[in-house]
Every structure is written in C-alpha cells, then in structure tokens.
Amino acid sequence: MMRSSRHQSTASLITVFSLMAVATVPILTSTPAAAQLFPPQTNNPEGRLFSPPSTTVTIPSGTTIPIRYNDAKKIVIAPNESLPLTLNVAANVRTRSGTILIPAGSQIVGQLQPVSGGSQFVAKELVFSDNKRQPLDATSDVITKTEEVRQGGDTSAILQGALIGGAAAAAIAIITGDHAIATEEVLGGAALGALGQLLLGQTKTEVIVINPNTDLNLTLRSNLALR
C-alpha cells in the first residue's frame, strides 16, 4: 500500500514538473510587420549592455508627402527658369499603425525646374530636425498655370506676397518698364542684358505662378529607405 502511494506521489510530482516546464516555454508568433521597434539597449545574460541591430523602414514609391512653404504666398518664375527652394513637410507621414516616419517640419531641399508644359519641383534631399540628411527622389505635379504680363499693365496682383525668380523679375521689368522690380542684384548685368535683347520689341510675356501649399505636394518616384 505504502509502495503504491509512493509510486502515485512520484507520478504526480513528475506530472507537476512537466506542466511547469510546458508553462515556461515561450510562445513564438510571427507577425508580418513593416518595421520592428527595438529598445535602445538591452541586457544580455551576462549583464553586459549591447545595442540591437539597426532596422530600415521603406516608404513605397507613389507615397504622397504634403508640403508647405512659409516664406511666400506664391512663387513667380519665368517658364525657362530654375529656382532652388527648401520646402517643409506639412504633416506627419505615418505607417498605417500610426508610427511617424517623416515628422512634420522636416525640410525638403530641391529646385523648381522647367519641364515640357510648365515647371516642376524636383526634390533632392530630406533633412530631419536633427540635421540628419538622406537622398530623396520625389517630384511635384507639373505646374502649368501662367499669368500674362503686358506693357503698361498692372502687375501688383501677380507680385503681391510673391517670391519672384530673377529671370521672371527681369522679364517683368523689361516689359513693364518698372526697373524697381529687377536690378543687377536680382539678375546679373550680363544676363539682364541678354534677356532684354530676347524680349526686345515685345509687349507682353508670361510667367508661371505657383501656389506652393497646393501645387508642390510631392510623390515618391522610388522607394525611400529611411535609415
């Protein structure tokens, strides 16, 4: 009887230890996450600190980046003019789960440049608030809106609150005769003379007028791997 009870107790202990062993085995699951977030440091079994491997998050081609420009309400350039610009990201770019990938206020460096049918902003570099930089391949839509400038016409509506490119300022000055708009400080003397010869005898010209807060939203042309 005692031997039987001892046998049963041993069997019960074995069962308990088996259940404890099963309970301490971690349950591993696989989730298809776009990015994994790691704590900055972790302790290994020997108590030494180490940094986890860095990860790369990729924003796919075709993603839209909303843009704002705080320095002017509009931008006026000549159709054949290139103009360097630094824009700001207008709103956080997030993952579907809400993780911020590009914070609002980050800068985008690039330039407006002539293309067939108008002008387009071509982004070159993304600059974060900590001054971390990385290449960026993104463009705006082609801006085609133009305004006509005529000899003797009133240009105040076009120019009010505008950032004016040097070539546009010179063209407006030559057509309207308002040389307060463009001086050699805006466009070099030689270039101003060449533009004057080009417009000699003309009574009107066109400039491209851009609303930066609606016209310059960017679309990624290739995947952006954030590092």
C-alpha positions as CSV (number, residue, x, y, z in Angstrom):
1,M,0.0,0.0,0.0
2,M,2.7,2.4,1.0
3,R,4.7,1.5,-2.1
4,S,1.7,2.2,-4.2
5,S,1.1,5.6,-2.6
6,R,4.8,6.4,-3.0
7,H,4.5,5.5,-6.7
8,Q,1.4,7.7,-7.1
9,S,3.1,10.6,-5.4
10,T,6.2,10.3,-7.6
11,A,4.0,10.2,-10.7
12,S,2.1,13.3,-9.5
13,L,5.4,15.2,-9.0
14,I,6.5,14.2,-12.5
15,T,3.2,15.5,-13.9
16,V,3.5,18.8,-12.0
17,F,7.1,19.4,-13.1
18,S,6.1,18.5,-16.7
19,L,3.3,21.1,-16.6
20,M,5.7,23.7,-15.1
21,A,8.2,23.0,-17.9
22,V,5.5,23.5,-20.5
23,A,4.3,26.7,-18.9
24,T,7.7,28.3,-19.0
25,V,8.2,27.6,-22.8
26,P,7.7,31.0,-24.6
27,I,5.0,31.1,-27.3
28,L,6.5,32.4,-30.5
29,T,4.3,34.1,-33.1
30,S,5.2,35.6,-36.4
31,T,3.5,38.9,-37.4
32,P,4.1,40.5,-40.8
33,A,5.2,43.9,-39.5
34,A,6.6,46.5,-41.9
35,A,9.1,47.6,-39.2
36,Q,10.1,46.4,-35.8
37,L,10.8,48.8,-33.0
38,F,13.6,47.9,-30.6
39,P,14.5,49.4,-27.2
40,P,17.7,51.4,-27.3
41,Q,19.6,49.0,-25.0
42,T,19.1,45.5,-23.6
43,N,20.9,43.3,-21.0
44,N,22.4,40.1,-22.2
45,P,22.5,37.0,-19.9
46,E,26.0,38.0,-18.7
47,G,24.8,41.5,-17.7
48,R,26.7,43.4,-20.5
49,L,24.9,46.1,-22.5
50,F,24.7,46.0,-26.2
51,S,22.9,47.9,-28.9
52,P,20.4,45.9,-31.0
53,P,20.9,45.8,-34.8
54,S,19.5,48.9,-36.7
55,T,16.5,48.5,-38.9
56,T,15.4,50.0,-42.2
57,V,11.9,51.2,-42.9
58,T,10.9,51.6,-46.5
59,I,8.3,54.0,-47.7
60,P,7.0,52.8,-51.0
61,S,7.1,54.6,-54.3
62,G,3.9,56.5,-55.0
63,T,3.5,57.8,-51.4
64,T,2.5,61.4,-51.2
65,I,4.3,63.9,-49.0
66,P,2.3,67.0,-48.1
67,I,4.2,70.3,-48.5
68,R,4.1,73.8,-47.2
69,Y,6.2,76.9,-47.9
70,N,6.2,79.6,-45.3
71,D,8.2,82.4,-46.9
72,A,5.7,83.5,-49.6
73,K,2.1,83.0,-50.6
74,K,3.1,82.4,-54.2
75,I,6.1,81.8,-56.4
76,V,6.5,83.6,-59.7
77,I,9.1,82.3,-62.2
78,A,9.8,82.5,-65.9
79,P,8.9,79.5,-68.0
80,N,12.6,78.6,-68.6
81,E,13.8,79.4,-65.1
82,S,15.2,77.1,-62.4
83,L,14.9,78.2,-58.8
84,P,16.4,76.4,-55.7
85,L,13.9,76.0,-52.9
86,T,13.7,74.5,-49.4
87,L,10.2,73.3,-48.5
88,N,8.7,71.9,-45.3
89,V,6.7,68.7,-44.7
90,A,3.2,69.9,-43.8
91,A,2.0,66.8,-41.8
92,N,3.5,63.7,-40.3
93,V,3.9,60.8,-42.7
94,R,2.9,57.7,-40.7
95,T,2.6,53.9,-41.1
96,R,-1.0,52.5,-41.0
97,S,-0.4,51.7,-37.3
98,G,0.4,55.4,-36.6
99,T,4.2,55.3,-36.3
100,I,5.7,58.6,-37.5
101,L,8.2,58.0,-40.3
102,I,8.7,61.6,-41.6
103,P,7.8,64.3,-38.9
104,A,6.0,67.5,-39.9
105,G,8.5,70.3,-40.2
106,S,11.2,68.2,-41.8
107,Q,12.8,70.0,-44.7
108,I,13.0,69.0,-48.4
109,V,15.7,70.6,-50.5
110,G,15.4,70.7,-54.3
111,Q,14.5,73.1,-57.1
112,L,11.8,74.2,-59.4
113,Q,12.9,73.5,-63.0
114,P,11.4,73.8,-66.5
115,V,9.7,70.7,-68.0
116,S,7.6,70.3,-71.0
117,G,4.4,72.2,-70.4
118,G,5.4,74.1,-67.3
119,S,7.5,73.8,-64.2
120,Q,8.1,71.1,-61.7
121,F,9.7,70.8,-58.2
122,V,12.3,68.1,-58.1
123,A,13.3,67.0,-54.6
124,K,16.9,66.1,-53.9
125,E,17.3,65.7,-50.1
126,L,15.3,65.1,-47.0
127,V,16.6,66.9,-43.8
128,F,15.3,65.9,-40.4
129,S,15.2,68.2,-37.4
130,D,18.4,66.7,-36.0
131,N,20.1,67.7,-39.4
132,K,20.2,64.0,-40.5
133,R,20.1,64.0,-44.3
134,Q,19.4,61.5,-46.9
135,P,18.7,61.5,-50.7
136,L,15.1,61.8,-51.8
137,D,13.6,61.0,-55.2
138,A,10.3,62.8,-55.4
139,T,8.6,65.4,-57.7
140,S,5.5,67.6,-57.7
141,D,2.9,67.6,-60.5
142,V,3.8,69.8,-63.4
143,I,2.6,73.3,-62.7
144,T,1.1,74.9,-65.9
145,K,-0.7,78.0,-64.5
146,T,0.5,81.2,-66.2
147,E,-0.2,84.9,-65.9
148,E,0.3,87.3,-68.8
149,V,2.3,90.5,-68.2
150,R,1.6,93.3,-70.6
151,Q,3.3,96.5,-71.4
152,G,1.7,99.2,-69.2
153,G,-0.3,96.6,-67.3
154,D,-0.7,96.4,-63.5
155,T,1.4,93.6,-62.0
156,S,0.5,94.2,-58.4
157,A,-1.9,91.3,-58.3
158,I,0.7,88.9,-59.6
159,L,3.5,90.1,-57.5
160,Q,1.8,90.7,-54.1
161,G,3.2,88.4,-51.5
162,A,5.3,86.5,-54.1
163,L,8.8,85.1,-54.2
164,I,9.9,86.2,-57.6
165,G,12.6,84.4,-59.5
166,G,15.4,86.5,-61.0
167,A,14.5,85.8,-64.6
168,A,10.8,86.5,-64.0
169,A,11.6,89.8,-62.3
170,A,13.9,90.9,-65.1
171,A,11.3,89.9,-67.8
172,I,8.5,91.8,-65.9
173,A,10.8,94.9,-65.5
174,I,11.7,94.9,-69.2
175,I,8.1,94.5,-70.4
176,T,6.5,97.0,-68.0
177,G,9.4,99.4,-67.7
178,D,9.3,99.1,-63.9
179,H,13.0,98.6,-63.2
180,A,12.4,98.7,-59.4
181,I,11.4,95.1,-59.8
182,A,14.7,93.8,-61.2
183,T,18.1,95.2,-60.7
184,E,21.6,93.8,-61.2
185,E,21.4,92.5,-57.7
186,V,18.5,90.2,-58.7
187,L,19.9,89.1,-62.0
188,G,23.5,89.7,-63.2
189,G,24.1,92.6,-65.5
190,A,25.1,90.4,-68.5
191,A,22.1,88.1,-68.0
192,L,19.8,91.1,-67.7
193,G,21.1,92.5,-71.0
194,A,20.7,89.2,-72.8
195,L,17.2,88.8,-71.6
196,G,16.5,92.4,-72.7
197,Q,17.7,91.5,-76.2
198,L,15.4,88.4,-76.2
199,L,12.4,90.5,-75.3
200,L,13.2,93.5,-77.4
201,G,10.1,94.8,-79.2
202,Q,7.7,92.5,-77.3
203,T,4.8,94.0,-75.5
204,K,3.9,91.0,-73.3
205,T,5.3,87.9,-71.7
206,E,4.1,85.1,-69.5
207,V,5.2,84.0,-66.1
208,I,4.4,80.8,-64.2
209,V,2.5,81.4,-60.9
210,I,2.8,78.7,-58.2
211,N,0.8,78.3,-55.0
212,P,3.3,76.3,-53.0
213,N,0.9,75.0,-50.4
214,T,-1.3,73.3,-53.0
215,D,0.9,72.8,-56.1
216,L,4.1,71.4,-54.6
217,N,2.9,68.3,-52.8
218,L,5.4,65.5,-53.6
219,T,5.1,62.0,-54.9
220,L,7.9,59.5,-54.3
221,R,9.3,58.2,-57.6
222,S,11.2,55.3,-56.0
223,N,11.1,53.6,-52.6
224,L,12.5,55.6,-49.7
225,A,14.5,53.6,-47.3
226,L,14.7,55.5,-44.0
227,R,17.9,54.8,-42.1
